[in-house]
């Protein structure tokens, strides 16, 4: 495929395992994308992993109550999945809904948030490892970001917590003898998780841009991404080149999504980085008779692309959030 996505393995293989566990072996297509970080002369870069880690477990649920998902038999290894992993709904319930895992036994998962809505017996879920800073940029900084003995001279990876609005700053430390990913307080950050919805932004200290390749699994199902009131940096979780746009993004649906308005000031703001590093504002226009995507200058914007490997700013105006269900990935045969 064009536009930086290559599918290396194009098949999804399903093989039902024997026994009462109802576990299924699932393999996603594998691909790669090229992620570009702007040079300092072009402003900030908003990027995202897009591709996910492989499926560690897939199986059918027996019963689910609140934050506990149960399975028949003993299909899990007790203690194998903790905060570094998350579970997502593949069928039944709300497809694409996910939660980080707090702990697990041989036949149950305890999640950090409640995704039990509709998860009756027979609904299927998958477990994946969270993408980490080390996964995305490489444990030894194979991405090629500028390193340094302190954050002030290195490229800064900034990760926004959409709920608390706190920003975690991370850099690749190199003093000539010791190297590694650390936050600004010198806490180890190689294993810092980047949640599925989370876009990140880079403060580049060199004028020249840098590009790197991210290899991973192409998630074929929908993804339910929480949007909080105020500032969000949303990851583009689709790896489909030019075919994913504001118009087919499902950011606005007949029953919800972003707040529309007859002017940009009344609507939720979508801010997308341009090739020169500037940010352009878009919104969903609705005056009661005409509706559609426009930029702040009222140019039609239905076909504006949400590119793989990137992120965008979403400023949510109402005091309640919503869940953006990113449509399932189309995979060519």
PyMOL commands that set and color helices and strands:
alter all, ss='L'
color gray80, all
select helices_A, chain A and resi 40-42+133-137+151-153+241-243+264-266
alter helices_A, ss='H'
color red, helices_A
select strands_A, chain A and resi 6-9+13-16+24-27+29-37+45-47+55-60+64-65+68-70+85-91+98-104+108-111+124-129+131-132+156-160+167-174+179-183+193-194+200-203+210-218+223-227+230-235+252-253+256-257+269-273+279-286+291-295+311-316+322-326
alter strands_A, ss='S'
color yellow, strands_A
deselect
rebuild
show_as cartoon
